[in-house]
């Protein structure tokens, strides 16, 4: 149903605005080694020690493709481009594990055909541990607005 969908340039730009750019490896918001726009160091990573913004954008695009594959795999209802872009941003933010997006309330409500409920469910994912995080509140609002085409 969404097999041909890809993250749009506008979607990629939106994610770039939500992520902090790091030109060199450093600790990201959540205490992981990161570089570029939220790329988390993984075993076997061949990412250099420094990146330009263009290199970081290309790396983010590759990372977002992992999230996009999960959207295409787990969402069983039709999506428009804004919705797809917002879901890729959410899935990227939740993490690259398949179960992160597949088991989230947004995906469940979408697959029940409840688009409005799915939009509201973005607001569930605002905690850093047990505490609401201003950064995540702002990000989820932006993702919801994108999902709703605003």
N, C-alpha and C positions, 0 to 999 in steps of 0.2 A: 504493500500500500504506500509506504514512504520510501521504497527501495532506491529511488533515484534522487532523493533529497540530499543536499550538501549544505554545509554551513555557508551562509552568504558573506560577502565582504562586509556588509553592515553588521552582521552577527559577530564576525571576527573582531571588528573595530570596537564593538560594545564590550566584548570580553577583555580586550586590551585595556580599555578605560577602567575596568573593574579590578584588574590585576596590577600589582606594583612591578615596575621594570627593574630588574637587577642585571647589570652588565657583567657581573662576576658572581661566582658561587657564593652564597651567603645564607643566613637563616631567614626563611620566609615567615609569614604571619603565624604559622602553626608549628614552628620549631623544626621544620624539615629543611634539609639542604636544597636550595632552589637557585635557579638562574633564569634569565629572560622574563617571560610573563607567566610565572607560576609553574615552570617545569620542575618537577620534583626528581631529585637524583635517584636513579634506579641502578641496580646491579647490572654491569655491562654497558652502561651509558657511554657513548662515544662523543658526548658533548664537550666542546673545548672549555677552557677556564674563563674565557671572556667571549661576549657576544655583542655585536652591534644590534641596534633596534630592528633592522631588517632581518638579521639572522634569527633574532628572538621571535619575530613575527612568524617566520617560516617554521620554527620549532613549535610555536603555539598552534599553528595550523595543523601540524602533524599530530600533536597531542589531542587537539579537538576532534580529529578524525576518529580516535579511539572512542571518545564520548558519543560522536555521531553514529558510529556503528551500533552502540548500545541502544540509542534511540530507535534506529531502524529495526533492530532486532526485537525490542520489547514493547514498542508502542503499536497497538493493533487498530488504531483509528486514524482517519485522515488528518493530516496537519497542513497548515499553511506555512509559508516561509518564516513569518514572525514567530509562530509557535515552535517550529523546529529550532530556530536560532536560540530562543529562550531556554529550551530543554537541553540543548548542547551546553549552554553556559552553566545551567544547574548541574548537569551530569559531570562536567569538568570540575566544578567546584566541590561536588560531593566526593569525588575521587574516581580513579580509573577502574576500580573493581566493578565487574558487571552487576553484582548484587546491590551495590550502592544505589544505582538508579532503578534497577528492576524492582527492588523492594520498597521504593519510596512511595509516599502517599500520592504525590503528583502523578506518577505512572499508574497507580491503581485506579485513581479517579478518572484519569483519561481513558483507560481501557474499559471503564464502566460507561463511557460516553458522557461523563460529567465534566465538560470543559470548564464551566464556571467554578466548580469545586476544585478542579485541578489548579486553576489560577489562584484560588484562595490558599491552596495547600503549599504554595511557594513559601508562605509565611511561617511554616512549621520549622524550616531549616535555618534558624537564626542563632543557634547556640554554639558557643565555643566551650565544649564540655557541658556544664550545667547552667552557664550564665549567658544571657542574651548579649550578642556582640553587635555594636553599632555598625561595623563594617558589613556584617552579614545581613543586618536589617536593611541597610541601604542597597546592597546587592540584590536581595530577594525582591525588593520593591521595583528595582530597575528591570529584573528578569520578568516579573509579573506584568509590568507595563509593556514590555516587548511582546510577551505572550499574548496579551490582549490587543496588540496592535496600536498602542498609544505611544 
